């Protein structure tokens, strides 16, 4: 960072690949930085208040819904993780290879058409995921402030009925929703629930999550994200915690990492950056 920070005027990044969180300490090193362009909808990796204070323009693809609707990649992964959690695909595979296990009785799962599925966040990805689940026959229960007259009451109603849900899938931004899924939430869930998180690790209180998973070995947590992923020591800590539990499935933030999704997202971000400087893509 010290090598490039003084002369850098523009940063373009894919946050999935970054080893740096652009917090106040890091941003203040970039004394000539004008624009920070991130090919993502989330901004948890950027201290937005400090960026504004320092006069750094932050460009994201978050509000370009027309283009983003062409990127179902993360919702597709959430659907795949749902199937994995319900049918114990990864666990069956691992047990077969590690322990030469061959006993289907251990892996009897559930079919989607018999399920009640809670979807938290009914934006672009939540809507796509919900359509996939509904088309497979699931009954849906939605929670989103944009479709509620009184969100606090809706949360309480959702939690009071959460014990009936077979699956809960999270599709909310981290900003403003840190630790949204906490002990109170976990205490409301069924003992064999499958939880899907392709949003951000920060929305889940992981201390409470670990307690829930240890207490309920038939529950499954399927996640594509970790808190503070760019910090290698923190990432290593969480990976060790997950490795100690057999009721966890982790992927490496691959939600948006399909060729089509990358091309669309990166192309959009590049064009926004070019527009900022009055340039054309070509």
Backbone as numpy.savetxt, mean C-alpha at the origin, in Angstrom:
# Nx Ny Nz CAx CAy CAz Cx Cy Cz
24.81 11.89 -1.33 23.99 13.09 -1.33 24.84 14.35 -1.33
25.89 14.36 -0.53 26.74 15.54 -0.44 27.41 15.85 -1.77
27.62 14.80 -2.59 28.29 14.97 -3.87 27.43 15.75 -4.86
26.10 15.55 -4.80 25.21 16.13 -5.79 24.32 17.26 -5.25
24.17 17.35 -3.96 23.14 18.20 -3.39 23.29 19.68 -3.73
24.49 20.20 -3.78 24.68 21.65 -3.96 24.33 22.11 -5.37
24.48 21.25 -6.37 24.27 21.65 -7.75 22.96 21.16 -8.35
22.22 20.36 -7.61 21.00 19.76 -8.14 19.84 20.75 -8.15
19.19 20.89 -9.29 18.04 21.77 -9.41 16.73 20.98 -9.52
16.82 19.76 -10.04 15.63 18.93 -10.24 15.92 17.52 -9.75
14.98 16.94 -9.03 15.04 15.52 -8.66 13.83 14.83 -9.28
14.10 13.77 -10.03 13.04 12.91 -10.58 13.25 11.53 -9.98
12.21 10.95 -9.39 12.44 9.69 -8.68 11.29 8.72 -8.78
11.65 7.46 -8.63 10.71 6.36 -8.38 10.89 5.99 -6.92
9.94 6.34 -6.04 10.14 6.12 -4.61 10.32 4.67 -4.22
9.80 3.73 -5.03 9.98 2.31 -4.72 11.44 1.92 -4.67
12.27 2.63 -5.42 13.67 2.27 -5.55 14.58 3.12 -4.67
14.03 4.13 -4.04 14.86 5.07 -3.29 15.35 4.48 -1.98
16.57 4.81 -1.63 17.14 4.44 -0.34 17.16 5.64 0.60
16.48 6.72 0.19 16.51 7.97 0.94 15.09 8.46 1.20
14.83 8.90 2.42 13.62 9.63 2.73 13.97 11.11 2.71
13.25 11.88 1.93 13.58 13.29 1.78 12.90 14.09 2.88
13.47 13.94 4.08 12.98 14.67 5.24 13.64 16.04 5.30
13.40 16.77 6.37 13.92 18.14 6.50 15.45 18.17 6.39
16.10 17.25 7.08 17.57 17.24 7.09 18.12 17.04 5.68
17.53 16.12 4.94 18.02 15.83 3.59 17.70 16.97 2.63
16.46 17.47 2.67 16.07 18.53 1.75 16.91 19.79 1.92
17.31 20.09 3.13 18.08 21.31 3.36 19.49 21.22 2.78
19.92 20.03 2.43 21.21 19.87 1.75 21.15 20.37 0.32
19.95 20.30 -0.29 19.78 20.68 -1.70 19.45 22.16 -1.79
20.46 22.98 -1.66 20.26 24.42 -1.51 19.78 25.08 -2.80
19.94 24.44 -3.96 19.50 25.00 -5.22 18.36 24.21 -5.85
17.75 23.31 -5.09 16.69 22.47 -5.64 15.44 23.30 -5.94
14.93 23.15 -7.16 13.74 23.88 -7.59 12.51 22.97 -7.65
12.70 21.76 -8.16 11.56 20.87 -8.41 11.89 19.46 -7.94
10.91 18.86 -7.27 10.99 17.45 -6.87 9.84 16.75 -7.56
10.14 15.89 -8.52 9.12 15.19 -9.30 9.14 13.71 -8.94
8.04 13.21 -8.42 7.96 11.81 -8.02 6.91 11.08 -8.85
7.31 9.98 -9.46 6.41 9.20 -10.32 5.52 8.30 -9.46
4.75 8.93 -8.58 3.92 8.18 -7.63 2.72 9.03 -7.24
1.73 8.36 -6.66 0.59 9.08 -6.10 0.84 9.46 -4.65
1.64 8.67 -3.95 1.95 8.93 -2.55 3.13 9.87 -2.38
3.16 10.58 -1.25 4.26 11.52 -0.98 4.83 11.30 0.43
4.64 10.11 0.97 5.09 9.85 2.33 6.62 9.94 2.43
7.30 9.84 1.31 8.77 9.88 1.28 9.32 11.31 1.19
8.42 12.30 1.19 8.83 13.70 1.07 8.22 14.50 2.22
9.03 15.34 2.85 8.53 16.28 3.85 7.95 17.47 3.10
6.65 17.46 2.88 6.01 18.48 2.05 6.06 19.86 2.69
5.97 19.93 4.00 6.01 21.23 4.68 7.37 21.89 4.50
8.43 21.09 4.65 9.77 21.63 4.46 10.00 22.02 3.00
9.50 21.20 2.08 9.63 21.53 0.66 8.97 22.87 0.35
7.78 23.09 0.90 7.09 24.36 0.69 7.87 25.51 1.31
8.37 25.29 2.51 9.15 26.31 3.21 10.39 26.72 2.41
11.02 25.75 1.76 12.24 26.00 1.00 11.97 26.42 -0.45
10.69 26.52 -0.80 10.33 26.95 -2.15 10.54 25.89 -3.21
10.46 24.63 -2.81 10.65 23.51 -3.74 9.28 23.08 -4.26
9.11 23.09 -5.56 7.87 22.65 -6.18 7.84 21.12 -6.21
6.79 20.52 -5.64 6.65 19.07 -5.64 5.61 18.67 -6.68
6.03 17.84 -7.62 5.14 17.35 -8.67 4.88 15.86 -8.45
3.60 15.49 -8.38 3.22 14.09 -8.27 2.18 13.78 -9.36
1.83 12.53 -9.49 0.81 12.15 -10.48 -0.54 11.89 -9.80
-0.64 12.26 -8.54 -1.79 11.90 -7.71 -3.12 12.35 -8.28
-3.20 13.57 -8.79 -4.50 14.14 -9.17 -4.84 13.96 -10.64
-4.05 13.19 -11.36 -4.30 13.01 -12.79 -5.09 11.72 -13.00
-6.34 11.78 -12.56 -7.18 10.59 -12.45 -7.44 9.95 -13.80
-7.63 10.75 -14.84 -7.94 10.20 -16.16 -6.85 9.24 -16.62
-5.59 9.63 -16.40 -4.47 8.75 -16.78 -4.31 7.60 -15.81
-4.48 7.89 -14.52 -4.29 6.87 -13.50 -5.30 5.73 -13.62
-6.47 6.02 -14.16 -7.47 4.97 -14.34 -6.99 3.90 -15.32
-5.96 4.22 -16.07 -5.38 3.25 -17.00 -4.33 2.38 -16.34
-4.17 2.53 -15.01 -3.14 1.77 -14.29 -3.81 0.93 -13.18
-4.31 -0.25 -13.51 -4.94 -1.10 -12.50 -3.95 -2.02 -11.78
-2.66 -1.87 -12.04 -1.65 -2.83 -11.60 -1.71 -3.14 -10.10
-1.78 -2.11 -9.26 -1.77 -2.33 -7.81 -3.04 -3.02 -7.34
-4.18 -2.66 -7.93 -5.44 -3.33 -7.58 -5.39 -4.80 -7.99
-4.75 -5.09 -9.10 -4.60 -6.49 -9.54 -3.75 -7.27 -8.54
-2.70 -6.64 -8.03 -1.88 -7.33 -7.02 -2.70 -7.57 -5.75
-3.50 -6.58 -5.35 -4.35 -6.77 -4.17 -5.29 -7.96 -4.36
-5.82 -8.10 -5.56 -6.68 -9.25 -5.88 -5.89 -10.55 -5.79
-4.67 -10.54 -6.33 -3.82 -11.74 -6.29 -3.46 -12.11 -4.85
-3.14 -11.11 -4.04 -2.82 -11.37 -2.63 -4.04 -11.89 -1.87
-5.21 -11.41 -2.25 -6.45 -11.91 -1.63 -6.60 -13.40 -1.91
-6.41 -13.80 -3.15 -6.48 -15.22 -3.50 -5.41 -16.02 -2.75
-4.21 -15.46 -2.67 -3.12 -16.14 -1.97 -3.47 -16.35 -0.50
-3.96 -15.28 0.13 -4.32 -15.40 1.55 -5.46 -16.35 1.80
-6.45 -16.33 0.92 -7.62 -17.20 1.10 -7.31 -18.66 0.82
-6.47 -18.92 -0.18 -6.19 -20.30 -0.59 -4.85 -20.81 -0.07
-4.12 -19.96 0.67 -2.85 -20.34 1.30 -1.86 -20.90 0.27
-1.79 -20.21 -0.85 -0.94 -20.67 -1.95 0.53 -20.64 -1.57
0.98 -19.49 -1.06 2.39 -19.35 -0.68 2.77 -20.31 0.43
1.90 -20.45 1.42 2.19 -21.34 2.54 2.28 -22.80 2.07
1.36 -23.21 1.22 1.39 -24.57 0.69 2.67 -24.81 -0.12
3.05 -23.83 -0.92 4.27 -23.93 -1.72 5.50 -24.06 -0.83
5.59 -23.16 0.17 6.76 -23.18 1.07 6.85 -24.48 1.85
5.72 -24.95 2.36 5.74 -26.18 3.14 6.12 -27.39 2.29
5.67 -27.38 1.04 6.01 -28.50 0.15 7.51 -28.57 -0.09
8.14 -27.40 -0.30 9.56 -27.38 -0.60 10.44 -27.53 0.63
10.05 -26.86 1.72 10.89 -26.86 2.92 10.74 -28.13 3.75
9.49 -28.62 3.84 9.21 -29.73 4.75 8.70 -30.98 4.04
8.72 -30.96 2.71 8.19 -32.08 1.92 6.76 -32.42 2.31
6.02 -31.38 2.72 4.62 -31.57 3.12 3.75 -31.79 1.88
2.81 -32.73 1.98 1.88 -32.97 0.88 0.54 -33.40 1.46
-0.15 -32.43 2.06 -1.40 -32.73 2.76 -2.36 -31.57 2.56
-3.25 -31.70 1.57 -4.15 -30.61 1.24 -5.07 -30.21 2.38
-5.28 -31.11 3.34 -6.17 -30.80 4.45 -5.70 -29.57 5.25
-4.39 -29.30 5.21 -3.85 -28.16 5.95 -4.14 -26.83 5.26
-4.56 -26.87 4.01 -4.64 -25.65 3.22 -6.02 -25.44 2.60
-7.03 -25.95 3.26 -8.39 -25.75 2.76 -8.77 -24.29 2.97
-9.07 -23.62 1.89 -9.35 -22.18 1.96 -10.80 -21.85 1.71
-11.03 -20.65 1.24 -12.38 -20.16 0.98 -12.48 -19.66 -0.45
-13.67 -19.77 -1.03 -13.88 -19.22 -2.36 -14.56 -17.86 -2.25
-14.21 -16.98 -3.15 -14.60 -15.58 -3.03 -16.12 -15.40 -3.03
-16.83 -16.19 -3.77 -18.28 -16.01 -3.89 -19.01 -16.21 -2.55
-18.34 -16.82 -1.58 -18.96 -17.06 -0.27 -18.61 -15.99 0.76
-17.90 -14.95 0.35 -17.26 -14.07 1.31 -17.92 -12.71 1.46
-17.66 -12.12 2.63 -17.95 -10.71 2.89 -16.60 -9.99 2.92
-16.48 -8.95 2.11 -15.20 -8.26 1.93 -15.35 -6.79 2.27
-14.52 -6.32 3.19 -14.49 -4.91 3.53 -13.42 -4.19 2.73
-13.79 -3.10 2.09 -12.86 -2.31 1.31 -12.75 -0.93 1.95
-11.57 -0.60 2.44 -11.35 0.69 3.08 -10.61 1.58 2.10
-11.32 2.58 1.60 -10.80 3.45 0.56 -11.43 3.08 -0.77
-12.32 3.94 -1.25 -13.05 3.64 -2.49 -12.69 4.66 -3.57
-11.38 4.91 -3.67 -10.89 5.76 -4.74 -10.62 4.93 -5.97
-9.62 5.33 -6.74 -9.33 4.65 -8.00 -9.04 3.16 -7.80
-8.08 2.83 -6.94 -7.68 1.43 -6.76 -8.73 0.64 -5.99
-9.33 1.27 -4.99 -10.38 0.60 -4.23 -11.56 0.24 -5.11
-11.88 1.12 -6.05 -12.98 0.87 -6.97 -12.67 -0.30 -7.90
-11.45 -0.31 -8.44 -11.05 -1.40 -9.34 -11.05 -2.74 -8.61
-10.47 -2.74 -7.40 -10.43 -3.97 -6.60 -11.85 -4.44 -6.28
-12.71 -3.50 -5.89 -14.09 -3.86 -5.54 -14.82 -4.49 -6.71
-14.59 -3.96 -7.91 -15.23 -4.52 -9.10 -14.77 -5.96 -9.33
-13.47 -6.21 -9.14 -12.94 -7.57 -9.31 -13.60 -8.52 -8.31
-13.70 -8.08 -7.06 -14.28 -8.95 -6.03 -15.77 -9.16 -6.25
-16.46 -8.09 -6.64 -17.91 -8.20 -6.88 -18.18 -9.13 -8.06
-17.35 -9.01 -9.11 -17.52 -9.88 -10.28 -17.25 -11.35 -9.94
-16.51 -11.57 -8.84 -16.24 -12.94 -8.40 -17.28 -13.43 -7.40
-18.25 -12.56 -7.09 -19.37 -12.99 -6.26 -19.35 -12.56 -4.81
-18.37 -11.76 -4.40 -18.28 -11.36 -2.99 -19.31 -10.28 -2.65
-19.72 -10.25 -1.38 -20.52 -9.14 -0.85 -19.56 -8.08 -0.33
-19.76 -6.84 -0.72 -18.83 -5.76 -0.39 -19.39 -4.84 0.69
-18.47 -4.37 1.54 -18.78 -3.39 2.58 -17.72 -2.29 2.47
-18.15 -1.09 2.10 -17.23 -0.01 1.76 -17.12 1.00 2.89
-15.91 1.54 3.05 -15.68 2.61 4.02 -14.81 3.66 3.37
-15.37 4.86 3.20 -14.63 5.95 2.57 -15.37 7.25 2.91
-14.65 8.28 3.34 -15.32 9.54 3.71 -16.04 10.20 2.54
-15.62 9.87 1.31 -16.24 10.50 0.14 -17.61 9.94 -0.17
-17.96 8.80 0.44 -19.28 8.22 0.19 -20.08 8.15 1.49
-19.73 9.03 2.44 -20.38 9.01 3.75 -20.78 10.42 4.16
-21.97 10.54 4.76 -22.41 11.83 5.30 -21.77 12.10 6.66
-21.52 11.04 7.41 -20.92 11.16 8.74 -19.88 10.05 8.88
-18.63 10.39 8.56 -17.59 9.36 8.47 -17.31 8.72 9.83
-17.34 9.49 10.89 -17.08 8.92 12.22 -18.11 7.85 12.57
-19.36 8.12 12.25 -20.40 7.12 12.50 -20.21 5.90 11.61
-19.78 6.15 10.37 -19.56 5.05 9.44 -18.42 4.15 9.91
-17.37 4.76 10.50 -16.27 3.96 11.04 -16.77 3.06 12.16
-17.56 3.62 13.06 -18.08 2.84 14.18 -18.99 1.72 13.69
-19.80 2.02 12.68 -20.68 1.00 12.10 -19.86 -0.10 11.45
-18.81 0.30 10.74 -17.94 -0.66 10.07 -17.28 -1.57 11.10
-16.75 -0.98 12.17 -16.05 -1.77 13.18 -17.00 -2.69 13.93
-18.22 -2.24 14.15 -19.18 -3.08 14.88 -19.58 -4.31 14.09
-19.40 -4.25 12.76 -19.75 -5.40 11.91 -18.52 -6.09 11.33
-17.33 -5.63 11.71 -16.09 -6.13 11.09 -15.85 -7.61 11.40
-16.39 -8.11 12.49 -16.19 -9.52 12.84 -16.80 -10.46 11.81
-17.71 -9.93 10.97 -18.34 -10.76 9.94 -17.52 -10.83 8.65
-16.49 -9.99 8.54 -15.76 -9.87 7.28 -14.68 -10.93 7.17
-14.62 -11.55 6.00 -13.59 -12.55 5.73 -12.30 -11.91 5.23
-12.44 -10.79 4.54 -11.30 -10.09 3.95 -11.46 -8.60 4.19
-10.35 -7.92 4.49 -10.34 -6.46 4.52 -9.17 -6.00 3.66
-9.47 -5.15 2.69 -8.44 -4.66 1.78 -8.30 -3.15 1.93
-7.07 -2.68 2.07 -6.78 -1.28 2.36 -6.34 -0.55 1.10
-7.01 0.57 0.83 -6.71 1.34 -0.38 -6.76 2.84 -0.06
-6.03 3.25 0.97 -6.02 4.65 1.39 -4.60 5.19 1.35
-4.49 6.52 1.22 -3.18 7.16 1.24 -2.66 7.20 2.67
-1.33 7.25 2.79 -0.72 7.30 4.12 -0.89 8.67 4.75
-0.82 9.71 3.94 -0.88 11.07 4.47 -2.21 11.32 5.18
-2.14 11.57 6.48 -3.34 11.80 7.28 -3.98 10.53 7.80
-3.45 9.38 7.43 -4.02 8.10 7.87 -3.00 7.22 8.58
-1.95 7.82 9.12 -0.93 7.05 9.83 -1.57 6.31 11.01
-1.26 5.03 11.15 -1.79 4.19 12.24 -3.32 4.12 12.24
-3.93 4.29 11.09 -5.39 4.19 10.99 -5.85 2.79 11.40
-5.06 1.78 11.04 -5.38 0.40 11.41 -4.60 0.10 12.69
-5.29 0.13 13.82 -4.64 0.02 15.12 -5.33 -1.04 15.99
-4.97 -1.05 17.26 -5.47 -2.09 18.16 -7.00 -2.14 18.21
-7.63 -0.98 18.27 -9.09 -0.94 18.29 -9.66 -1.61 17.05
-9.05 -1.35 15.92 -9.48 -1.95 14.66 -9.28 -3.46 14.70
-8.07 -3.90 15.09 -7.77 -5.33 15.11 -8.70 -6.09 16.07
-9.04 -5.47 17.18 -9.90 -6.11 18.17 -11.31 -6.36 17.65
-11.65 -5.71 16.53 -12.99 -5.86 15.96 -13.06 -6.96 14.90
-11.92 -7.53 14.54 -11.87 -8.42 13.39 -12.11 -9.89 13.75
-12.48 -10.65 12.73 -12.61 -12.10 12.89 -11.23 -12.73 13.10
-11.20 -13.86 13.76 -9.92 -14.50 14.10 -9.22 -15.10 12.88
-9.96 -15.27 11.78 -9.36 -15.86 10.57 -9.40 -14.89 9.39
-9.46 -13.60 9.66 -9.56 -12.59 8.61 -8.28 -12.55 7.77
-8.44 -12.19 6.51 -7.31 -11.94 5.61 -7.25 -10.44 5.38
-6.12 -9.83 5.72 -5.94 -8.39 5.58 -4.98 -8.13 4.43
-5.39 -7.27 3.50 -4.59 -6.94 2.33 -4.14 -5.48 2.44
-2.85 -5.25 2.30 -2.33 -3.88 2.32 -1.40 -3.65 1.14
-1.92 -2.97 0.12 -1.08 -2.55 -1.00 -0.97 -1.03 -1.03
-1.33 -0.39 0.08 -1.31 1.07 0.15 0.05 1.57 0.63
0.21 1.68 1.95 1.46 2.10 2.55 1.58 1.44 3.93
2.79 1.12 4.32 3.01 0.49 5.62 2.62 1.38 6.77
2.71 2.70 6.57 2.47 3.64 7.66 1.02 3.68 8.13
0.09 3.16 7.34 -1.31 3.21 7.77 -1.63 2.15 8.81
-0.71 1.21 9.03 -0.92 0.11 9.98 0.03 0.27 11.17
-0.51 0.20 12.38 0.32 0.16 13.57 0.87 -1.27 13.70
2.15 -1.44 13.41 2.70 -2.78 13.30 2.88 -3.47 14.65
3.06 -2.74 15.71 3.11 -3.36 17.04 1.77 -4.03 17.34
0.69 -3.31 17.03 -0.65 -3.87 17.22 -0.90 -5.03 16.25
-0.38 -4.90 15.04 -0.53 -5.96 14.05 0.14 -7.25 14.53
1.36 -7.15 15.03 2.08 -8.35 15.47 1.35 -9.03 16.62
0.81 -8.24 17.53 0.03 -8.80 18.65 -1.19 -9.55 18.12
-1.86 -8.96 17.13 -3.04 -9.58 16.56 -2.69 -10.89 15.86
-1.63 -10.90 15.08 -1.23 -12.10 14.34 -0.81 -13.21 15.27
-0.12 -12.85 16.36 0.31 -13.87 17.32 -0.87 -14.46 18.08
-1.84 -13.62 18.35 -3.02 -14.08 19.09 -3.97 -14.88 18.19
-3.91 -14.59 16.88 -4.85 -15.22 15.94 -4.06 -15.86 14.79
-3.53 -17.06 15.01 -2.68 -17.71 14.01 -3.39 -18.07 12.71
-4.72 -18.07 12.72 -5.46 -18.38 11.49 -5.76 -17.13 10.66
-5.43 -15.97 11.20 -5.53 -14.74 10.41 -4.31 -14.64 9.50
-4.44 -13.88 8.42 -3.33 -13.72 7.47 -3.19 -12.25 7.09
-1.95 -11.78 7.10 -1.65 -10.42 6.67 -0.86 -10.50 5.38
-1.41 -9.94 4.30 -0.76 -9.96 2.98 -0.43 -8.52 2.61
0.86 -8.22 2.52 1.26 -6.83 2.34 2.31 -6.68 1.25
2.20 -5.58 0.52 3.19 -5.21 -0.49 4.06 -4.05 -0.02
3.86 -3.63 1.23 4.51 -2.41 1.72 4.97 -2.57 3.16
5.97 -1.78 3.53 6.48 -1.71 4.89 6.58 -0.24 5.31
6.55 0.04 6.60 6.79 1.42 7.03 8.23 1.83 6.75
8.42 3.07 6.33 9.75 3.63 6.12 10.65 2.69 5.29
10.14 2.29 4.16 10.84 1.30 3.33 12.24 1.73 2.90
12.45 3.04 2.76 13.75 3.51 2.27 14.85 3.38 3.32
14.47 3.16 4.58 15.45 3.01 5.66 15.79 1.52 5.80
17.00 1.14 5.41 17.36 -0.28 5.35 17.32 -0.96 6.72
17.71 -0.27 7.78 17.71 -0.89 9.10 16.29 -1.12 9.61
15.40 -0.16 9.35 14.00 -0.33 9.74 13.35 -1.43 8.91
13.67 -1.44 7.62 13.14 -2.48 6.74 13.59 -3.87 7.20
14.84 -3.97 7.60 15.37 -5.25 8.07 14.67 -5.70 9.35
14.37 -4.74 10.23 13.66 -5.07 11.46 12.29 -5.69 11.16
11.53 -5.04 10.28 10.20 -5.54 9.98 10.26 -6.89 9.27
11.23 -7.07 8.39 11.35 -8.34 7.69 11.65 -9.48 8.67
12.46 -9.20 9.68 12.75 -10.22 10.70 11.49 -10.55 11.50
10.72 -9.52 11.82 9.47 -9.74 12.56 8.50 -10.59 11.74
8.37 -10.27 10.47 7.45 -11.03 9.62 7.94 -12.46 9.42
9.26 -12.62 9.32 9.81 -13.95 9.09 9.52 -14.91 10.24
9.28 -14.36 11.43 8.98 -15.19 12.59 7.54 -15.67 12.62
6.73 -15.21 11.67 5.31 -15.53 11.68 4.93 -16.21 10.36
4.22 -17.31 10.47 3.84 -18.07 9.27 2.57 -17.53 8.62
1.88 -16.63 9.31 0.61 -16.10 8.78 0.80 -14.73 8.13
1.94 -14.56 7.44 2.27 -13.32 6.75 2.73 -13.64 5.33
2.27 -12.84 4.36 2.76 -12.91 2.99 3.26 -11.51 2.62
4.52 -11.41 2.22 5.11 -10.12 1.89 5.63 -10.12 0.46
5.28 -9.08 -0.29 5.92 -8.83 -1.58 6.66 -7.49 -1.49
7.53 -7.24 -2.45 8.50 -6.16 -2.32 8.09 -4.87 -3.04
6.91 -4.36 -2.66 6.34 -3.14 -3.24 6.32 -3.23 -4.77
5.71 -4.30 -5.24 5.65 -4.57 -6.68 4.32 -4.15 -7.29
3.46 -3.52 -6.49 2.12 -3.19 -6.96 2.08 -2.46 -8.29
2.85 -1.39 -8.40 2.86 -0.61 -9.63 3.94 -1.02 -10.59
4.64 -2.10 -10.27 5.79 -2.48 -11.08 5.45 -3.51 -12.15
4.48 -3.17 -12.99 4.25 -3.89 -14.23 4.77 -2.99 -15.35
5.08 -3.57 -16.49 5.65 -2.77 -17.57 4.69 -1.66 -18.01
3.43 -2.01 -18.15 2.45 -1.00 -18.57 2.28 0.11 -17.55
2.20 -0.26 -16.27 2.02 0.73 -15.22 3.22 1.67 -15.13
4.43 1.10 -15.20 5.64 1.92 -15.14 5.70 2.90 -16.31
5.42 2.41 -17.50 5.49 3.28 -18.67 4.51 4.44 -18.56
3.30 4.14 -18.12 2.27 5.18 -18.01 2.62 6.18 -16.91
2.99 5.68 -15.71 3.28 6.55 -14.58 4.52 7.40 -14.83
5.58 6.77 -15.30 6.82 7.51 -15.55 6.62 8.52 -16.69
5.88 8.11 -17.72 5.62 9.03 -18.82 4.84 10.24 -18.38
3.81 10.02 -17.55 3.02 11.12 -17.03 3.88 12.07 -16.20
4.69 11.51 -15.30 5.54 12.33 -14.45 6.54 13.13 -15.28
7.11 12.51 -16.29 8.06 13.21 -17.18 7.39 14.37 -17.89
6.20 14.14 -18.40 5.48 15.21 -19.10 5.13 16.36 -18.17
4.76 16.05 -16.93 4.47 17.11 -15.96 5.71 17.93 -15.65
6.84 17.25 -15.58 8.10 17.95 -15.33 8.47 18.84 -16.52
8.30 18.33 -17.73 8.57 19.11 -18.93 7.65 20.33 -19.01
6.39 20.12 -18.65 5.43 21.24 -18.66 5.84 22.34 -17.68
6.40 21.94 -16.57 6.84 22.91 -15.57 7.85 23.88 -16.16
8.69 23.39 -17.06 9.74 24.23 -17.65 9.38 24.67 -19.08
8.12 24.48 -19.46 7.68 24.95 -20.76 8.28 24.19 -21.92
8.62 22.94 -21.70 9.22 22.13 -22.74 8.19 21.14 -23.30
8.49 20.53 -24.39 7.60 19.53 -24.98 8.30 18.19 -25.00
7.54 17.14 -24.90 8.11 15.79 -24.89 8.33 15.33 -26.34
9.55 15.44 -26.81 9.81 15.03 -28.16 11.12 15.63 -28.65
